[in-house]
C-alpha cells in the first residue's frame, strides 16, 4: 500500500494490532524512473513508463464475436407466473442459505444486512461508510462482449448509487475459457474494451484484479464472466439510502423503459432461449441518472437498480424485504421484464414523489410512476398472488436447488 508519511505511525499500529509485519520498502519520486537500491547503491534504474502505460501489449490471435441470433417473438406471459419462474431459479432466488451461515455483523459494523443490492460497512472513528458490490451478467457478455463489459461496470455503479454511495474504484476478476481459441480471445478483448470505456466514463478506475483462463470442461468453456467488484463512499452514514418501503409508498422508475427482452432472465428461465443482443449501455445516461439519485437522496426512502428480471423482480425484492405488498399498474411483459439499462426503482411518499418528478423534469430526465406499495399481495396489471406465498418460494428455492 502507498501511504502519506504522516500516516505511518497509524498504519503501523493497525498492523501490529493484528500481529502483521510492517516495513517501509520505498518512496515515490518525481522522476519517471523505477529505482532499486541496496545498501545505498543503485542496482536497477528503469524508465517507469516502459513498465506501465507504454509497456508492450500481449496480442494473441482473436476474432470478433459474431452478432447474436435475432430475437424472435416473445409471447406475453402471466406476470405472476413469470415472476415465480425467476424467484424459483437458483440464479434469482434469495441467497439466505449462503449468508446466514456466517457472521454478517462482524464488530457490529454492518449498516445494511445482505440480500438486496450493495452492502454497507461503517468506517471506524468517523461518520463515514463504505459500500461494496460485485456484478456481471455472463449471458450479456457472451452475446456482446463489449456491451456486456460495459454493463458489468454500469450495474456496479448503479448498485453503489442506489444506497447513496459515490462510486470510487473497481477491481476486476476476468474468468474465461481457453484464450488459445480465437473466439474465446475475442470475448476477452471485447469485454476489456467495454470495461475500459465504462470505467473511464464513470470515473471508476480499476485498482486491482486477477485473471482466470482455461476454464473449460471437455472442450466446453464457461460463459465469459468478467466480474466487477466496486467500492463507493458514503460521506455521512446517516444520509445513506437504507430505508424500506412502507404502506402507501409510491413506486417510481428513473430512466425510460423500452422493454428490451434480448438475453433477458425471462427469456432464459421461462422460454429456455438465448436470443437477441445484450441491452445497450448509454454511459452518459448512466452517469446522469446516478448523479441525480445521489443529489436527491434525501427524498428517497428505498432504491434499487433495475437489471436481471427487470421491474417485476426489482419491485418484488423491495416488497419482500419489507414484508409489504406491491401493485404495478402494467401487466405488459416487456414493460415488467425488460432489462433496459440505466434505470432505478424508487420508493417514497407522495410528497417526495412529486418533488422527485419535478426535479427530474428540470434535469431533463425521464421519470414515471409505475405503481405503489402496500397491502399483502403482489399485483401486476391486475394479476396477483399473496406476497407470503411468493416470499416462501423466494427464500427456499436456492437451498432446495443445492441440497
C-alpha positions in Angstrom: 0.0 0.0 0.0 1.0 3.6 -0.5 0.7 6.0 2.5 1.3 9.6 3.2 4.3 9.9 5.6 2.2 11.3 8.4 0.1 8.1 8.3 3.0 5.8 9.0 2.5 5.5 12.8 -1.2 5.0 12.5 -0.8 2.3 9.9 2.0 0.6 11.9 -0.3 0.4 14.9 -3.0 -1.3 12.9 -0.6 -3.9 11.6 0.9 -4.6 15.0 -2.6 -4.9 16.5 -3.2 -7.9 14.1 0.4 -9.3 14.6 1.4 -8.5 11.0 4.8 -7.4 9.7 5.1 -3.8 8.7 8.1 -2.3 6.8 8.8 0.8 4.7 10.2 -0.5 1.4 10.3 2.6 -0.8 9.0 6.0 -1.6 7.5 7.8 -4.6 9.7 10.2 -6.5 9.0 13.0 -9.1 11.2 11.5 -11.8 9.9 9.0 -14.4 12.2 6.3 -13.0 11.9 3.0 -11.2 14.9 2.7 -8.9 16.0 -0.3 -6.9 18.8 0.3 -4.3 20.7 -1.9 -2.0 23.0 -0.5 0.7 22.8 2.9 -1.0 23.9 1.5 -4.4 21.5 1.6 -7.4 21.0 -1.9 -8.7 18.3 -1.1 -11.2 17.3 2.1 -13.0 14.4 1.7 -15.4 12.0 4.1 -17.1 8.7 3.8 -15.3 6.6 4.4 -18.4 8.1 1.3 -20.0 6.8 -0.7 -17.1 3.3 0.7 -17.2 1.5 2.8 -19.8 3.8 2.1 -22.8 4.6 -1.5 -21.9 4.1 -4.0 -24.8 0.6 -5.5 -25.0 0.1 -9.2 -25.5 -1.9 -9.7 -28.7 -2.9 -13.3 -29.2 -4.9 -14.1 -32.4 -8.6 -13.4 -31.9 -11.8 -13.0 -33.9 -14.7 -10.7 -33.0 -17.8 -12.3 -31.5 -20.5 -12.6 -34.2 -23.9 -10.9 -33.6 -26.3 -12.9 -31.5 -29.3 -14.5 -33.3 -32.1 -12.0 -33.8 -34.8 -12.0 -31.1 -37.9 -13.8 -32.3 -41.4 -13.2 -31.0 -41.7 -13.4 -27.2 -45.2 -14.4 -26.1 -47.0 -12.5 -23.4 -46.7 -14.4 -20.1 -48.9 -14.3 -17.0 -46.9 -11.8 -15.0 -47.1 -13.7 -11.7 -46.1 -16.9 -13.4 -43.2 -15.1 -14.9 -42.1 -13.8 -11.5 -42.5 -17.3 -10.0 -40.2 -18.7 -12.7 -37.5 -16.2 -11.8 -37.7 -16.4 -8.0 -37.7 -20.2 -8.1 -34.5 -20.3 -10.1 -31.2 -20.5 -8.1 -30.0 -17.6 -10.2 -32.5 -15.2 -8.8 -33.9 -16.8 -5.6 -32.8 -15.3 -2.3 -29.4 -16.4 -1.1 -30.2 -16.6 2.6 -28.9 -20.2 2.7 -25.4 -18.8 1.9 -25.1 -15.7 4.0 -27.0 -16.9 7.1 -24.2 -19.5 7.6 -21.6 -16.9 8.6 -21.4 -13.7 10.8 -22.6 -10.8 8.6 -22.4 -8.3 11.5 -18.7 -8.5 12.4 -18.0 -6.0 15.1 -21.5 -4.6 14.6 -20.1 -2.5 11.7 -22.5 -3.8 9.0 -25.0 -1.0 8.3 -27.1 -2.8 5.8 -27.7 -6.6 6.0 -27.2 -8.8 2.9 -29.9 -9.7 0.5 -30.6 -6.5 -1.6 -28.1 -4.6 -3.5 -24.8 -3.2 -2.2 -23.6 -3.9 1.3 -22.6 -1.1 3.7 -19.9 -1.1 6.4 -19.1 1.7 8.8 -15.7 3.2 8.9 -14.3 3.2 12.5 -13.8 6.6 14.1 -15.8 8.5 11.6 -19.4 9.1 10.4 -18.4 7.6 7.0 -19.2 4.2 5.5 -18.1 2.2 2.5 -20.5 0.4 0.1 -19.5 -2.7 -1.8 -20.9 -4.6 -4.7 -20.0 -7.3 -7.2 -21.6 -7.6 -10.6 -21.6 -9.3 -14.0 -24.2 -10.8 -16.4 -22.4 -13.5 -18.3 -25.1 -14.1 -20.9 -24.8 -10.4 -22.0 -21.0 -10.9 -22.3 -21.5 -14.0 -24.4 -23.9 -12.2 -26.8 -22.0 -9.0 -27.0 -18.7 -8.8 -25.1 -18.2 -5.1 -25.3 -21.7 -4.2 -24.2 -21.6 -6.9 -21.5 -18.3 -5.5 -20.2 -19.8 -2.0 -20.0 -22.9 -3.4 -18.3 -20.9 -5.1 -15.5 -19.3 -1.8 -14.6 -22.5 0.2 -15.0 -24.5 -2.2 -12.8 -21.8 -1.9 -10.1 -22.1 1.9 -10.4 -25.9 1.7 -10.0 -25.8 -0.6 -7.1 -23.5 1.7 -5.2 -25.5 4.8 -6.2 -28.8 3.1 -5.1 -27.6 3.2 -1.4 -26.3 6.8 -1.7 -22.7 6.0 -2.2 -20.3 7.8 -4.6 -18.6 5.2 -6.7 -14.8 5.3 -6.3 -13.0 2.4 -7.8 -13.3 -1.2 -9.1 -11.4 -4.5 -9.2 -11.9 -7.0 -12.0 -12.0 -10.8 -11.9 -11.8 -11.9 -15.5 -13.0 -15.5 -16.0 -12.8 -17.0 -19.5 -12.2 -20.2 -21.4 -9.1 -21.2 -23.4 -7.6 -18.0 -24.9 -5.7 -20.1 -27.4 -9.1 -20.3 -29.2 -9.5 -17.1 -31.2 -13.3 -16.9 -30.4 -12.5 -17.0 -26.7 -9.8 -14.5 -27.0 -12.3 -12.3 -28.9 -14.6 -12.4 -25.9 -11.7 -11.4 -23.7 -10.7 -8.5 -26.0 -14.3 -7.2 -26.3 -15.1 -7.4 -22.6 -11.9 -5.5 -21.7 -12.8 -2.8 -24.2 -16.2 -2.4 -22.7 -14.9 -2.4 -19.2 -12.3 0.3 -20.0 -14.9 2.5 -21.7 -17.3 2.3 -18.7 -14.6 2.8 -16.1 -13.4 5.9 -17.9 -16.9 7.4 -18.4 -18.0 6.7 -14.8 -14.7 7.7 -13.1 -14.3 4.2 -11.6 -10.6 3.3 -12.1 -9.5 -0.4 -11.8 -7.1 -0.6 -9.0 -6.5 -4.3 -8.9 -7.7 -7.5 -10.4 -6.9 -11.1 -11.5 -7.5 -13.3 -14.5 -8.6 -16.9 -14.6 -8.3 -18.6 -18.0 -8.7 -22.1 -19.5 -12.0 -22.6 -17.6 -13.3 -25.5 -19.7 -14.7 -29.0 -19.3 -14.4 -31.4 -22.2 -13.6 -28.5 -24.5 -16.7 -26.5 -23.5 -15.9 -23.1 -22.0 -17.7 -21.4 -19.2 -19.7 -18.3 -20.0 -17.4 -15.3 -20.2 -17.6 -13.8 -16.7 -15.7 -10.6 -16.2 -16.8 -9.9 -12.7 -16.6 -6.3 -11.4 -16.2 -5.6 -7.7 -16.6 -2.0 -6.7 -16.4 0.3 -3.7 -18.1 3.6 -3.0 -18.0 6.2 -0.2 -20.9 7.4 1.9 -19.6 10.6 3.4 -22.3 10.6 6.2 -23.8 7.2 7.1 -26.9 9.0 8.3 -27.6 10.1 4.7 -27.3 6.6 3.2 -30.4 5.3 1.4 -31.2 2.3 3.6 -34.9 2.6 4.3 -37.5 0.0 3.5 -40.7 0.5 1.6 -43.8 1.2 3.7 -47.6 1.1 3.2 -48.7 3.8 0.7 -45.3 4.4 -0.8 -45.2 5.5 -4.5 -43.2 3.4 -6.9 -41.2 5.5 -9.4 -38.8 4.5 -12.2 -36.0 6.8 -13.3 -35.0 6.1 -16.9 -37.0 5.1 -19.9 -38.4 1.6 -20.3 -38.2 0.3 -23.9 -38.9 -3.4 -22.9 -35.6 -5.0 -24.1 -36.1 -8.8 -23.8 -33.0 -9.9 -25.7 -30.8 -12.1 -23.5 -33.1 -11.4 -20.6 -33.7 -13.5 -17.5 -37.3 -14.1 -18.5 -36.2 -15.4 -21.9 -33.7 -17.8 -20.3 -35.8 -19.0 -17.4 -39.3 -19.2 -18.9 -38.6 -20.0 -22.6 -35.1 -21.5 -22.3 -33.9 -19.2 -25.2 -30.7 -17.3 -25.8 -31.6 -14.7 -28.5 -31.2 -11.1 -29.2 -28.4 -8.6 -28.4 -27.5 -7.6 -24.9 -29.1 -4.4 -23.9 -27.2 -1.3 -24.9 -25.5 0.7 -22.2 -25.6 4.5 -22.6 -22.8 5.6 -20.3 -23.8 9.3 -20.4 -27.2 8.5 -19.1 -25.8 6.1 -16.5 -23.8 8.9 -15.1 -26.6 11.5 -15.3 -29.0 9.1 -13.6 -26.5 8.2 -10.9 -25.8 11.9 -10.2 -29.5 12.6 -9.9 -30.0 9.8 -7.4 -27.2 10.9 -5.2 -28.2 14.6 -5.4 -31.8 13.8 -4.4 -31.1 11.0 -1.8 -32.9 12.9 0.9 -36.1 12.4 -1.0 -35.7 8.7 -1.5 -36.7 6.1 1.1 -35.7 3.0 -0.7 -34.0 2.4 -4.1 -32.7 -0.4 -6.2 -31.4 -0.6 -9.7 -33.2 -2.5 -12.5 -31.2 -5.3 -14.0 -31.9 -9.0 -14.2 -35.6 -9.7 -14.2 -36.4 -6.0 -14.9 -39.1 -4.1 -13.0 -41.0 -7.1 -11.9 -38.1 -8.7 -10.0 -36.9 -5.5 -8.5 -40.3 -4.5 -7.2 -40.8 -7.9 -5.7 -37.4 -7.8 -4.0 -38.1 -4.4 -2.4 -41.6 -5.6 -1.3 -40.4 -8.9 0.1 -37.6 -7.3 2.1 -40.1 -5.0 3.8 -43.0 -7.5 4.1 -45.2 -5.1 2.2 -47.1 -5.8 -1.0 -46.7 -4.1 -4.3 -49.0 -3.2 -7.1 -47.7 -2.3 -10.6 -50.1 -0.8 -13.0 -49.0 -2.6 -16.1 -49.1 -6.3 -16.9 -47.2 -5.9 -20.1 -44.4 -8.5 -20.4 -41.7 -6.2 -22.0 -42.5 -3.4 -19.5 -42.3 -5.7 -16.5 -39.4 -8.0 -17.5 -37.4 -5.9 -20.0 -33.8 -5.2 -19.0 -33.2 -1.8 -20.3 -30.1 -0.3 -18.6 -29.6 2.8 -16.6 -32.8 2.6 -14.6 -33.7 2.8 -10.9 -36.8 1.8 -8.9 -37.5 4.4 -6.2 -40.0 4.2 -3.3 -41.0 7.3 -1.3 -44.1 9.0 0.0 -46.4 11.1 -2.2 -44.9 14.5 -1.4 -41.4 13.2 -2.1 -42.5 11.6 -5.3 -43.9 15.0 -6.5 -40.6 16.7 -5.6 -38.6 14.0 -7.4 -40.8 14.2 -10.5 -40.3 18.0 -10.6 -36.5 17.7 -10.2 -36.3 15.0 -12.9 -38.2 17.3 -15.3 -35.9 20.2 -14.6 -32.9 17.9 -15.2 -34.4 16.7 -18.5 -34.6 13.1 -17.2 -37.3 10.6 -17.8 -39.2 9.5 -14.6 -42.6 7.9 -14.3 -45.0 6.5 -11.6 -45.4 2.7 -12.1 -47.4 1.7 -9.1 -47.5 1.7 -5.3 -46.5 -0.4 -2.3 -49.0 -1.6 0.3 -51.3 -4.5 1.2 -50.3 -8.1 1.3 -50.3 -9.1 -2.3 -48.0 -8.8 -5.4 -50.2 -7.5 -8.2 -49.0 -6.8 -11.8 -51.6 -5.4 -14.1 -54.4 -6.9 -12.1 -52.9 -10.4 -11.8 -52.0 -11.1 -8.2 -50.7 -13.6 -5.7 -50.1 -13.4 -1.9 -46.8 -11.9 -1.0 -46.3 -14.5 1.7 -46.6 -17.4 -0.8 -44.1 -15.8 -3.2 -41.7 -15.0 -0.3 -41.7 -18.6 0.6 -40.7 -19.6 -2.9 -38.0 -16.9 -3.0 -36.5 -17.9 0.4 -36.4 -21.6 -0.1 -35.7 -22.3 -3.8 -31.9 -21.8 -3.6 -31.5 -24.2 -0.6 -33.6 -26.8 -2.4 -31.6 -26.5 -5.5 -28.2 -27.1 -3.8 -29.5 -29.7 -1.2 
